[in-house]
Structures are given as structure tokens and as C-alpha cells.
Amino acid sequence: MSNKKKTKAYILDTSAILSGKPINFDDIEIFTTTGVTKEINPGKDYLLFQVLLEKKLKIYTPSKDSIEKVNNTSLKTGDLTRLSAVDKEILALALDVKKEGKKPVIVTDDYSIQNIANTLKIEYVGINQQGITKKFKWIYQCKGCGKKFKENIQVCPICGDKTKNIVFKKTEL
């Protein structure tokens, strides 16, 4: 068996690119998704993006299998409606990179991305914040009658009031 160390692969979300924080490019590869590139606006933001492209930022569209795994996992944790399509791409790309034998590290301050990454056993680092300290399970609760639902129900079938997303369970990391 080889003692070769896995190459770290940093997966950058939009906020990581726009933060302008320096990234040490020694012994790492950097990736992002096509969805993230669409969130970069012309001007100063685009200049930061161009610098990363010059530093060998790789842009990929994640596999459908990995997107499906992210959707299934986020459905179980209750994060499905808390994640944007681009958030799901970031997580799915990390899964794809992991399948290639690299060690993915998602760079994000997004709590739901970190929550799902933790569930999928993918490393993550914050940009401006420390990162999550607890894993959450989310459910929906009616604002009117208080009935709780595991599935995403927008309007309570009992009283007709709107539901809200609440933390059902906290688990130490």
C-alpha cells in the first residue's frame, strides 16, 4: 500500500472567491462549479475571479449521481430547502473530487453547506467564521397550531397557517 499523501482539493463557494482572502496554493488544487461562475459579477469581483483562474482554478459541473446524493442527504437533515442549486453543486463537486482519490475541503461560511458536508464526511473550513460546532436536523412547524412536519410543507393542512423551519435536534460534532 502506498504512503502517498492525498492531494488537497479546495472547493470554493462564491463567498470564498469574493472574500479576497489569500489562499496558499502550495500542494493543493482549487475547484469551483459552473453555477458559482454565474454568480460572479463584472468589475472588482471578476478581477478576483480572474486571479484565481490564473492560479489554475478548475471549473466543473458535478455529476448527476453526486447531486442526487446531496439532495437525498439534505432531505434527511432538513436542509434541502435551505440550500441553493449552487450550494448543492459545491457539495456534489466535493463528492466527485473525493471519488477521484483527492481530499476535498469546502471553503465556505454557509451553515447548511457545512452541515451537509459534515454529514457526508467532507472537510470544510470557514472564511470569516470558525465553522459549525453542532450538527442540526431541521423540521417544519406551523406558526398557528404548532403542528410539526418532517417534510417541507409550506401551509399547514390542519389550520391553514404558514410553516417555519425550526431546529428539531442538535448533535455535537
BAPA-75299 format. One record per atom (N, C-alpha, C): x, y, z. Coordinates in pm, whole numbers, plus 50000, padded with zeros to 5 digits. Atoms other than C-alpha are relative to their C-alpha. Example, Ala and Ser with C-alpha at 12.3 -4.5 7.8 and 13.67 -1.06 7.14 Angstrom:
BAPA-75299
500894988150000 512304955050780 500905012050000 499184988149994 513674989450714 499235010950073 
***
This chain:
BAPA-75299
500854988150000 500005000050000 500895012550000 499214987950015 501285034649909 499805009450118 500084989849896 502075061150169 499785013849941 500184987350068 501365088149914 498855007850063 500994991249938 499515117150072 498995004649894 501034995450093 496185126149911 500175014949973 499954986050036 496205158949723 498775007150056 501134992149952 494085185049897 499395007349882 500754993350106 491405199049670 499025009650066 500894990149941 489815231449785 498865002949904 501214997250078 486245235949663 499495013650048 500354986349961 485425273249663 498555003249967 501334994950030 481905286549701 500155014849961 499944986150047 481025321549579 500605009250104 499504991149896 481715338249913 501514998450020 498555002149988 485205322649924 500745007749892 499374992750109 486025337749587 499905015150023 500214985649982 484535371849669 500675005650125 499404995349875 486185373550013 501345006949976 498694994350027 489535381849857 501074995250097 499045005349903 491205362250138 501064992149925 498935007550068 494595348250038 499884985050024 499995014649992 494795311049969 501414995349967 498685005650025 498075292149995 499834988849897 500195009550110 498295273149667 501024988649998 499015010849994 501155250249773 499304986850027 500515013749981 500235213449741 498494998750001 501465001350010 496565219849667 499555002849858 500684996450123 494245221549373 498775007950042 501214992449968 491335245949361 498954997849892 501135002950088 487915239149212 498825008950036 501314994249975 484555255749177 499064994549893 501005005250093 481375249548983 499595010549897 500514990850102 479815264548674 498965009450060 501014991649935 476995277448895 500635011750074 499304989349929 479455297549105 500465010649900 499504990350099 480935313648791 498895009449954 501134991650041 477465326748704 499625010350107 500294990549892 477265344349042 501065011050013 498934990049997 480455364448978 499635011449906 500394988350079 479625399648859 501225006849940 498894992450058 481765420548625 500485010950098 499454989749911 484035445748800 501014993950093 499015004449899 486105440649116 499884984950026 500205014349975 484535406349181 500634991649890 499495007650113 485515394748836 501534999849999 498534999549995 489135406148885 500544989650099 499595010349903 489435384049196 499874986249938 500265012850067 487965355448995 501084997249896 498975001550102 490465361348713 501344995950061 498765003749930 493375359348959 499984985150034 500135014249966 492095325449077 500114991249876 499875007750125 491755313548717 501474998949958 498585000250032 495395323048662 500774990750094 499385009049902 496255302548973 499514985649980 500445013550038 494735272048800 498694995450064 501345003649954 491175273248936 499344991649892 500665009050094 489325244248772 498495001250021 501454998349995 485635248048688 499344987449946 500665012450039 483425217248676 498505000750026 501415002749974 479805206948654 499974986450070 500005012849927 479215179948918 499104989649935 500775011050057 477805145948827 498574999850056 501405001349957 474075138948847 499894990750120 500025009249886 474775109949086 500345007350130 499614992749879 476515133149331 498955010350040 501104990649970 473755159349303 498874992650069 501075008149940 471245131949382 500354996150144 499585003649865 473265120849684 499885012050095 500144987749919 473375156949812 498535002650029 501444997949979 469605160349761 499454990250103 500485010149906 468925127749947 500495002750142 499434997149868 471245137150233 499365012450061 500584987649947 469845172350266 498514998350032 501395003149967 466315158350264 499934993750140 499955006749869 467245136450564 500325009750113 499614990649894 468825165350756 499035011950010 500924988650001 466055190050666 500605012549938 499334988450060 468495212850482 499615002349854 500274999450144 467015206950134 499555013949955 500504986950042 465105239950116 500925011450042 499064989849955 467965258550285 501185001249904 498895000150095 470405250050003 499555005349864 500274995650137 470505268349671 500534989449905 499495009350102 471215249849348 501545000449997 498544998650002 474785263549360 500614993550125 499535006849878 475205251649722 500084984949977 500045014450029 474225216749607 501124996149905 498895002550093 476735219049321 501334999150073 498754999949923 479535227349566 500194986850073 499955012649926 478735197149781 500194988149906 499895011050097 478325174249479 501404999649937 498654999650056 481635185849332 501014994150100 499125005849898 483325177049662 499924984849998 500165014750010 481875141849634 500714994649877 499325004350123 483145139049275 501525000050016 498564998849978 486615150849376 500484988950093 499665010849906 486625125749662 500084986649927 499985012450079 485795097749414 501274998849917 498755000050077 488935107949221 501214997250088 498915003349910 491015099649530 500685012150061 499444987949939 491655135549638 499275002850131 500614996449872 490875150849977 499325013649985 500694987250019 488175177449923 499865007750132 500234990949888 487965207450156 499145011249945 500904989450046 484965230250102 500315012750078 499734987149938 485735266850170 498725008349994 501304993349993 482515283350289 499675004150143 500564996249871 480825301650576 498544995850010 501425003850005 477415287550476 499734988450095 500285010149898 476005268250771 499424987249940 500635012050056 473835244650565 500994991849916 498975007450075 476735235750333 500884992550100 499165006549899 478865228450642 499264988350066 500815010549936 476035208050799 499954987549912 500065011450093 475685185950489 501404994249979 498635004950016 479465183850440 500384991150118 499715008049881 479785171150796 499314986449993 500775012450013 477075145150733 500634990849896 499375007750107 478855134050413 501484997150029 498605002249959 482205133150599 500985006749903 499134991850084 483725160450384 500505011550085 499404989249922 486125185150542 499555013549945 500344986350040 485255222350535 500755009750089 499404989349922 486835254750652 499205012749975 500674987250014 485275288650716 500935010449941 499224989050057 486385320650551 500175010850105 500014989449899 485425347150805 499494995150135 500565005549877 483855324551067 500664986650031 499355012249954 485055294751269 499424987449935 500665012150052 482545269651130 499054994650104 501035005149910 479755249651284 500624991850113 499565007849885 480125233651625 498984989150034 501045010049981 476875213651619 499374996949865 500715004250120 475045194151352 498505001250030 501444997849979 471355203651312 499174990949912 501055006850076 468325183951199 498835009750000 501064990150015 465595207051067 498664993349971 501375004150035 461815202251053 499185012649980 500904988750022 458825224450979 498945000050108 501024998649896 456395237851238 499015010849960 501054990350031 453085255251186 500095011750097 499974988049917 453145291151312 498705001550080 501304998649934 449455288351407 499764989650108 500385010549905 448725254851570 501184992650062 498825006249942 452305243351636 500294985849951 499795013550053 451965210251444 501364999449930 498685001850059 455385196751336 499954990149885 499965008350120 456165181450997 501454997249964 498665003550045 459265162750878 500225004649856 499884996250140 458545170750513 499755015049984 500134985850028 458595205250355 498555003249964 501404995850020 455005217150398 499965015050024 500034985449990 454505254250332 498775005150075 501254996149936 450895256350452 499474988250081 500475010549910 449555236550748 498654994549951 501265005950045 446855211850637 498934999850111 500945000149888 445255214550983 499325013550018 500594986849973 444805252051036 500175010049887 499844991250116 445975267550707 501055010950017 498964989949980 448715289250860 501304995549932 498705003250060 452265290850717 500864992450100 499055007049914 455035268550849 501335007349998 498654994549994 458545278250952 500974988650025 498925009749981 461825259150954 500545001650141 499464999349864 462955250551309 501014988750022 499045010549963 465795230751464 499274989650083 500655011249931 464485196751571 500974993350096 499025007449921 467705181551701 501395005949974 498614995650009 471255193451774 500894988550045 499055010649966 474155169051779 501405006250006 498614995349990 477685176451898 500804993849886 499125005250106 480305172751626 501094991350058 
***
